[in-house]
Amino acid sequence: MKKIFFILFILPVHLYAHDEEHGKKTKQEAALTYFSSENNSDKYEVLIKYPEIEPGNETVLQLLISNYVTNEPVDSAKLAIISSENDLKFDAVRIDKGIYQISAKFPEQKSDALNITINSKLGADLIQIKDIKVGEKLPVAEATHSDESFFKSYGIWIGAGLLGGIILTLIITRKRKINPTATILLCITLMIPANIETISAHEGHDDNAKGNNFSGNFIVPKETQFLFNIYTQKIKSGDFTETINLFGTVIPASNGRATVQSPQSGKINTVNVRVGQTVSQGDILAILEQSIDASSQVDLLTQKNALDEELVAAKKEYDRLQTIKDIVSKKELDEADARYNTALENKKVFDNLNAGNASNSKLIYLKSPINGVVDYFNLSSGASVNANETIFTINNISKVYIEAQVYDENAAKIKSATKFVAECSDDTHASSEVKLISLPLTINATNQSQKILFELDNKNNEFKLGEFVTVRVFTDNLIRNIAVPNSSIMEMNGKPVVFLKDAAEKYSISYISAGQNNGDYTVIEKGIEEDERVVTNGSYQMKMIYVNQ
């Protein structure tokens, strides 16, 4: 019991010290490093940044000019700048794309305004920048201390509650016997209200937590925008072509696959190709050694003997006529010569076909029937094969088919579609336009889908057989809606977002409901309004800036 009382007594001291530490913490207010003023027209957005301006002293002001709609820096603009208060003229010098410097001397301390005439390829325009602060000092960062009183401190109230619980427990235990467990529970009960309040207050006291600044608004300096090519587009509603996505699989074209089979049983003598190798029609893929029976051996021997006898007879006749060629006709000589050469060629072919064979075997040459690429096979030299067994598969994927599924509600739209584009599932290679070659004719009884066939000119062999693809069908139906380029859409917290430009250096994030996608643009069903400026280039950089602020 003494140990329990000691622990309960020391807790208020610890909590008081913790609360005092919190009370001593200060918040640092951010100080401005420069003044800024901005304005825009339908052509230009103009931002001026400048330090403290002392009357009578020369000050350098930075002028940043961009296209109001696209946010592209306006380069090589001709500028004429006049002070509206003093009729003073200032010259501007270009220092970088869209960035100009003004050296100005303001004679007196008062708010001034600059009338800026801009002339560029966008056209001429006049923009007034108001509230140029002359003679005003930049605010200094201030530390704000907590003004909570001693008795408002959560730690003090917790300590008071604990001490009260200890005193009450001592009084009760002196008068009667109480189970120690009950005593502990009583003290804990007295602690609960204050403790919950303290925990709640502490959890909400994280000044560095991201959630405290998760408003969706953030600042991006104009120079950073120019550096990262942050471009925007003014959103307008328009006619959006309705698209349908069909999911399919790449399959061989009708003449794009061939198999090579063994005509007889035997064993592989030689393999001349490897998987993935490109072959031409007629190339020898492998040599098959076929075992032959006795009757076949007799036939081969008979054939060999006949060829040998013919060769001997042809040569004998040729040699005889050569000895008397002066008295025989040219026709007889030519015929003897032809007979002899034919006999030599036949013997050579026979010997080549059977060279190195045992007396009970012959060689069969397995050739590629088409141009293509050797598919997977697992045979090697010496492997036994059966008659009609498939040895090789040759694929020609320069032209392939895509077999896709379409359901009844979209089947009619396929017939009037104007364009079909195949896209791979992971964007590893470029999209390709495909041709519809077969309309749906039958219905799958299992899922009520209909098979449809497309032809793809696979020039670089990028699409592989068996690959899952999406066929985007562009219908002739137009939808009136707001759409943004696909490059505008990022993902935050698992949801699609876009970045909106609110002012020269102020942006905001907007969660959207995305609709149909035609490959270039996405329909936005909710999240942005017409005439808002959405980031179209540099969206990823904007995401990184946002999450790191």
C-alpha positions in Angstrom: 0.0 0.0 0.0 2.8 2.4 0.8 4.2 1.9 -2.7 0.9 2.6 -4.2 0.5 5.9 -2.3 4.1 6.9 -3.3 3.3 6.5 -6.9 0.0 8.3 -6.7 1.7 11.1 -4.8 4.5 11.6 -7.3 2.3 11.6 -10.4 0.9 15.2 -9.8 4.5 16.5 -9.5 5.4 15.0 -12.9 2.2 16.2 -14.6 2.7 19.7 -13.2 6.2 19.8 -14.6 4.9 18.6 -18.0 2.2 21.2 -18.0 4.7 24.0 -17.1 6.8 22.9 -20.0 3.9 23.2 -22.3 3.1 26.6 -20.9 6.5 27.9 -21.6 6.4 26.9 -25.3 6.0 29.8 -27.7 4.6 30.1 -31.2 6.7 31.9 -33.8 4.8 34.1 -36.2 6.3 34.0 -39.7 7.8 37.2 -41.0 7.4 38.5 -44.5 10.6 38.8 -46.6 9.1 41.0 -49.3 6.0 42.9 -50.2 3.9 41.9 -53.2 1.0 43.3 -55.3 -0.8 41.7 -58.3 -3.4 42.3 -60.9 -4.5 40.7 -64.1 -6.5 41.2 -67.3 -7.9 38.6 -69.7 -4.4 38.5 -71.3 -1.8 39.0 -68.6 -1.2 38.3 -65.0 1.2 40.7 -63.3 3.0 40.2 -60.0 5.3 42.7 -58.4 7.7 41.8 -55.5 9.8 44.3 -53.7 11.7 44.9 -50.5 11.2 47.9 -48.1 11.0 51.1 -50.1 12.7 54.1 -48.5 11.5 57.4 -50.0 14.2 59.1 -52.0 16.3 56.0 -52.3 16.5 53.8 -55.4 14.8 50.4 -55.0 14.8 47.4 -57.3 11.4 45.9 -57.9 10.8 42.5 -59.5 8.1 42.3 -62.1 6.8 38.8 -63.1 4.5 38.6 -66.1 2.6 35.5 -67.4 -0.2 34.6 -69.7 -3.3 34.8 -67.6 -4.9 31.7 -69.1 -1.9 29.4 -69.6 0.5 30.8 -66.9 3.3 30.7 -69.4 5.9 33.4 -68.8 5.6 36.4 -71.2 9.1 36.9 -72.7 10.5 39.8 -74.6 7.6 42.1 -73.7 7.8 45.8 -74.3 7.0 47.6 -71.1 6.1 51.2 -70.3 5.7 51.9 -66.5 4.4 55.1 -65.0 3.7 56.0 -61.4 0.1 57.2 -61.1 0.9 59.3 -58.0 4.0 61.1 -59.2 3.9 60.7 -63.0 7.4 59.2 -62.9 8.5 56.8 -65.6 10.5 53.7 -65.0 12.5 51.4 -67.2 12.2 47.6 -67.0 15.1 45.2 -67.8 14.5 41.5 -68.6 16.6 39.2 -66.4 14.9 35.8 -67.2 11.9 34.4 -69.0 8.9 36.3 -67.7 11.0 38.1 -65.1 11.9 41.8 -65.3 13.5 44.3 -62.9 12.5 47.9 -62.3 14.8 50.5 -60.7 12.6 53.1 -59.1 12.9 56.1 -56.8 9.8 57.1 -55.0 10.0 60.7 -53.6 7.6 60.5 -50.6 6.1 58.0 -48.2 2.7 57.0 -49.3 0.9 54.2 -51.1 1.6 54.4 -54.8 0.3 52.7 -57.9 2.0 51.7 -61.2 0.4 51.8 -64.6 2.0 49.1 -66.7 1.6 49.0 -70.5 2.5 45.6 -71.9 3.0 44.8 -75.5 3.9 41.3 -76.6 2.6 38.6 -79.0 -0.5 38.4 -76.9 -1.3 41.9 -77.7 -1.3 45.3 -76.0 -2.8 45.9 -72.6 -2.8 48.2 -69.6 -2.7 46.9 -66.1 -2.6 48.9 -62.9 -0.8 47.6 -59.8 -2.1 49.3 -56.7 -0.9 49.5 -53.1 2.8 49.9 -53.6 3.9 50.5 -50.1 6.4 53.3 -49.9 8.1 53.9 -46.5 6.4 50.9 -44.9 8.4 48.4 -42.9 8.2 44.7 -43.2 6.6 43.0 -40.2 9.0 41.4 -37.7 8.6 37.9 -36.5 7.1 37.9 -33.0 7.1 35.2 -30.3 3.7 34.8 -28.6 3.8 33.4 -25.1 1.0 31.4 -23.5 -1.0 33.6 -21.1 -2.8 30.7 -19.3 -2.9 31.2 -15.6 -1.6 28.8 -13.0 -5.0 27.7 -12.0 -6.1 27.1 -15.6 -3.3 24.6 -16.1 -4.6 21.1 -16.8 -1.7 19.6 -14.9 -2.6 21.5 -11.7 -6.2 20.2 -11.8 -5.0 16.7 -12.4 -2.7 17.0 -9.4 -5.4 18.4 -7.2 -7.7 15.5 -8.2 -5.0 12.9 -7.4 -4.1 14.5 -4.0 -7.7 14.6 -3.1 -8.1 10.9 -4.0 -5.1 10.1 -1.7 -6.4 12.1 1.2 -9.8 10.6 0.9 -8.4 7.1 0.7 -6.3 7.6 3.9 -9.3 8.8 5.8 -11.4 5.9 4.7 -8.7 3.2 5.4 -8.1 4.5 8.9 -11.7 4.2 9.9 -12.4 0.8 8.3 -10.7 -2.0 6.5 -10.9 -1.7 2.8 -9.5 -4.0 0.2 -6.4 -2.4 -1.4 -7.9 -3.1 -4.9 -10.9 -1.0 -4.0 -8.7 1.8 -2.8 -6.8 1.8 -6.2 -10.0 1.8 -8.2 -11.3 4.8 -6.1 -8.2 6.8 -6.9 -8.4 5.9 -10.6 -12.0 6.9 -10.7 -11.0 10.4 -9.3 -8.3 10.6 -12.0 -10.4 9.8 -15.0 -12.2 13.2 -15.8 -9.0 15.2 -15.6 -6.9 12.7 -17.3 -9.2 12.4 -20.3 -9.2 16.2 -20.7 -5.4 16.3 -20.6 -5.0 13.6 -23.2 -7.4 15.3 -25.5 -5.7 18.7 -25.0 -2.3 17.2 -25.6 -3.3 15.4 -28.8 -4.5 18.6 -30.3 -1.3 20.5 -29.3 0.9 19.3 -32.2 1.9 22.5 -33.9 3.9 20.6 -36.5 1.1 18.2 -37.5 0.3 18.2 -41.2 -3.4 18.1 -40.4 -3.2 21.6 -38.9 -2.4 23.0 -42.4 -4.4 20.6 -44.6 -6.7 23.3 -46.0 -6.1 22.6 -49.6 -4.6 26.0 -50.2 -0.8 26.5 -50.7 1.7 28.9 -52.1 4.0 28.4 -55.0 6.4 31.2 -55.8 6.1 32.6 -59.3 9.8 31.8 -60.0 9.2 28.2 -59.1 6.2 28.1 -61.4 8.4 29.3 -64.3 11.2 26.9 -63.4 9.0 23.8 -63.4 6.9 25.0 -66.4 3.6 25.0 -64.4 1.0 25.7 -67.1 -2.7 26.0 -66.7 -5.8 25.9 -68.9 -9.2 27.7 -68.4 -11.9 25.1 -68.1 -14.7 25.3 -70.6 -17.6 22.9 -71.2 -17.7 21.4 -74.7 -18.8 18.4 -76.7 -17.0 15.3 -75.4 -17.0 12.1 -77.6 -18.5 9.2 -75.7 -16.1 6.3 -75.3 -16.6 2.7 -74.4 -13.8 0.5 -72.9 -13.7 -3.1 -74.0 -11.3 -5.6 -72.3 -9.6 -8.1 -74.5 -6.7 -10.4 -75.1 -4.1 -10.5 -77.9 -4.3 -13.7 -79.9 -2.6 -14.9 -83.2 -3.9 -13.8 -86.5 -5.5 -16.5 -88.7 -2.1 -17.0 -90.5 0.1 -15.9 -87.7 0.8 -19.2 -86.0 2.2 -22.5 -87.4 3.2 -25.8 -85.8 5.9 -28.2 -86.8 5.2 -31.8 -86.1 7.2 -35.0 -86.3 6.1 -37.1 -89.3 7.4 -40.3 -87.7 8.6 -41.4 -84.4 12.3 -41.0 -83.7 14.8 -38.9 -81.8 16.1 -35.4 -82.1 19.5 -35.4 -83.8 20.2 -31.7 -83.9 18.4 -28.5 -82.8 19.3 -25.4 -84.8 17.2 -22.7 -83.1 16.5 -21.2 -79.7 13.3 -19.8 -78.1 12.6 -16.2 -79.3 14.8 -16.6 -82.4 13.4 -15.0 -85.6 13.3 -17.5 -88.5 12.3 -17.4 -92.2 10.1 -19.8 -94.1 12.2 -22.9 -95.1 14.8 -22.5 -92.3 15.8 -25.9 -90.8 14.7 -25.9 -87.2 15.9 -29.3 -86.2 17.0 -32.7 -87.7 15.0 -35.8 -86.7 16.7 -39.2 -86.9 14.1 -41.9 -87.8 14.6 -45.5 -87.1 13.6 -47.7 -90.1 12.6 -51.3 -90.4 14.2 -54.1 -92.5 12.0 -53.5 -95.5 12.8 -49.8 -95.5 16.5 -50.7 -95.3 16.1 -52.9 -98.4 14.5 -50.1 -100.3 17.3 -47.7 -99.3 19.9 -50.3 -100.4 18.1 -50.9 -103.6 17.9 -47.2 -104.3 21.6 -46.8 -103.5 22.6 -49.7 -105.8 20.5 -48.4 -108.6 22.1 -45.0 -108.3 25.6 -46.5 -108.2 24.9 -48.6 -111.3 23.5 -45.7 -113.2 26.5 -43.6 -112.3 28.9 -46.3 -113.5 27.0 -46.8 -116.8 26.7 -43.1 -117.5 30.4 -42.5 -116.8 31.4 -45.4 -119.0 29.3 -44.2 -121.9 30.6 -40.6 -121.4 34.2 -41.8 -121.4 33.7 -43.9 -124.6 32.2 -41.1 -126.6 35.0 -38.8 -125.5 37.5 -41.1 -127.2 35.6 -40.9 -130.5 34.2 -37.4 -130.2 35.6 -36.5 -133.6 33.3 -38.9 -135.4 30.1 -38.7 -133.3 27.5 -36.1 -133.4 27.3 -33.2 -131.0 23.9 -34.4 -129.9 25.2 -37.7 -128.7 28.0 -36.0 -126.7 25.5 -33.6 -125.1 23.2 -36.4 -124.1 26.0 -38.5 -122.6 27.2 -35.4 -120.7 23.7 -34.7 -119.3 23.2 -38.3 -118.2 26.5 -38.4 -116.4 25.9 -35.1 -114.6 22.3 -36.2 -113.5 23.7 -39.4 -112.1 26.3 -37.5 -110.1 23.7 -35.1 -108.7 21.3 -37.9 -107.7 24.1 -39.8 -105.9 25.3 -36.6 -104.1 21.7 -35.9 -102.9 21.2 -39.5 -101.7 24.6 -39.5 -99.9 23.9 -36.1 -98.2 20.6 -37.2 -96.9 22.0 -40.3 -95.4 25.5 -39.2 -94.5 26.6 -40.4 -91.1 23.5 -42.6 -90.6 23.5 -46.1 -89.3 22.3 -48.7 -91.6 19.0 -48.7 -89.8 18.1 -44.9 -89.7 17.5 -41.9 -91.9 17.4 -38.1 -91.3 14.3 -35.9 -91.6 14.7 -32.1 -91.8 12.1 -30.1 -89.9 11.6 -26.7 -91.6 9.7 -23.6 -90.6 6.5 -23.2 -92.7 6.3 -19.4 -92.1 8.3 -16.3 -91.2 8.1 -15.7 -87.4 9.5 -16.2 -84.0 10.2 -19.6 -82.3 7.9 -20.1 -79.4 8.7 -22.1 -76.3 9.8 -25.7 -76.6 11.6 -28.1 -74.3 13.3 -30.6 -76.6 17.0 -31.1 -76.9 19.3 -33.3 -78.9 18.7 -37.0 -78.2 15.1 -36.5 -77.0 12.6 -39.1 -78.3 9.5 -37.9 -80.1 6.3 -39.7 -81.3 4.7 -39.5 -84.7 2.5 -36.3 -85.1 4.0 -34.8 -81.9 4.3 -31.0 -82.1 8.0 -30.0 -81.9 7.9 -26.3 -82.6 5.4 -23.5 -82.7 6.2 -20.5 -84.8 4.4 -17.2 -84.2 4.3 -14.3 -86.6 3.1 -11.3 -84.5 3.6 -8.5 -87.0 -0.2 -8.7 -87.3 -2.3 -10.0 -84.4 -6.0 -10.1 -83.4 -7.6 -8.8 -80.2 -10.5 -10.8 -78.9 -12.7 -8.6 -76.7 -16.0 -8.9 -75.0 -18.9 -6.6 -75.4 -22.3 -6.6 -73.6 -25.7 -6.0 -75.1 -26.1 -2.4 -74.0 -23.0 -1.4 -76.0 -23.2 -3.8 -78.9 -25.2 -1.4 -81.1 -22.8 1.5 -80.4 -19.9 -0.6 -81.8 -21.4 -0.6 -85.3 -21.5 3.2 -85.6 -18.1 3.8 -83.8 -15.6 6.0 -85.7 -12.4 4.9 -84.1 -10.8 2.0 -82.1 -7.6 2.2 -80.1 -5.8 -0.6 -78.2 -3.9 0.3 -75.0 -1.8 -2.0 -72.9 -2.8 -2.3 -69.2 0.5 -0.9 -67.8 1.4 1.8 -70.4 4.7 0.0 -71.3 4.2 0.7 -75.0 2.3 3.1 -77.2 -1.4 2.9 -78.0 -2.3 1.7 -81.5 -5.3 2.1 -83.7 -7.0 -1.2 -84.6 -9.5 -2.3 -87.2 -12.8 -4.0 -86.4 -13.0 -7.2 -88.4 -15.8 -9.2 -86.7 -19.0 -8.0 -85.2 -20.6 -9.9 -82.3 -22.6 -12.9 -83.6 -23.1 -15.2 -80.7 -23.8 -14.7 -76.9 -21.8 -16.3 -74.1 -24.4 -18.2 -72.1 -22.4 -17.9 -68.9 -22.0 -14.1 -68.7 -24.2 -12.9 -71.6 -21.2 -11.2 -73.3 -20.6 -11.2 -77.0 -17.2 -11.9 -78.7 -15.8 -9.2 -81.0 -12.6 -9.3 -83.0 -10.1 -6.5 -83.9 -7.0 -6.6 -86.1 -3.8 -4.9 -84.9 -0.8 -4.0 -87.1 1.9 -4.8 -84.6 4.8 -3.1 -86.4 7.3 -3.2 -83.6 6.1 -6.4 -82.0 5.2 -4.5 -78.9 1.9 -6.3 -78.2 2.5 -9.9 -77.1 0.3 -12.9 -77.5 -1.8 -13.4 -74.4 -1.4 -9.8 -73.2 -4.5 -8.1 -71.7 -5.4 -4.9 -73.4 -8.1 -2.3 -73.4 -9.8 -1.3 -76.6 -11.2 2.2 -76.4 -14.2 2.6 -78.7 -15.0 6.2 -79.9 -18.7 6.4 -80.6 -20.5 9.0 -82.6 -22.4 10.1 -79.5 -21.4 13.6 -78.1 -21.7 14.5 -74.4 -21.9 18.2 -73.3 -19.7 18.4 -70.2 -16.5 19.8 -68.6 -13.4 17.9 -69.4 -9.7 18.3 -68.4 -6.5 16.9 -70.0 -5.5 13.6 -68.5 -2.2 15.2 -67.5 -4.1 17.4 -65.0 -5.2 14.5 -62.8 -3.2 13.2 -59.9 -4.0 10.9 -57.1 -4.1 11.9 -53.4 -5.2 9.6 -50.6 -6.4 7.1 -53.2 -8.7 9.7 -54.9 -8.3 11.8 -58.1 -7.4 15.4 -57.7 -6.6 18.5 -59.8 -4.7 21.7 -58.9 -6.5 25.0 -59.4 -4.8 28.4 -59.8 -6.5 31.0 -57.6 -4.0 33.9 -57.8 -0.5 34.6 -59.0 1.1 32.5 -56.3 -1.9 30.8 -54.7 -3.1 27.4 -55.6 -5.6 25.0 -54.2 -6.3 21.2 -54.5 -9.7 19.9 -55.5 -10.9 16.4 -55.2 -13.0 15.4 -58.3 -15.4 12.8 -59.6 -13.9 11.6 -62.9 -16.1 10.3 -65.6 -15.4 9.0 -69.1 -11.9 9.1 -70.5 -11.2 9.2 -74.3 -7.4 8.8 -73.9 -6.6 12.5 -74.0 -9.4 14.1 -71.8 -11.4 13.1 -68.8 -15.0 14.2 -68.1 -15.2 15.9 -64.7 -18.6 15.2 -63.1 -17.9 17.1 -59.8 -15.1 19.1 -58.3 -14.4 22.0 -60.6 -16.4 24.7 -62.3 -16.3 26.3 -65.7 -13.8 29.2 -66.1 -11.5 27.9 -63.3 -7.8 27.6 -64.2 -6.5 24.0 -63.8 -2.9 23.0 -63.9 -2.3 21.0 -67.1 1.5 20.7 -67.1 3.7 20.1 -64.0 0.9 18.5 -62.0 3.4 16.0 -60.5 5.7 18.8 -59.3 2.6 20.6 -57.8 1.8 17.4 -55.9 5.3 17.2 -54.5 5.2 20.9 -53.5 1.8 20.4 -51.8 2.7 17.4 -49.7 6.0 18.9 -48.6 4.6 22.2 -47.4 
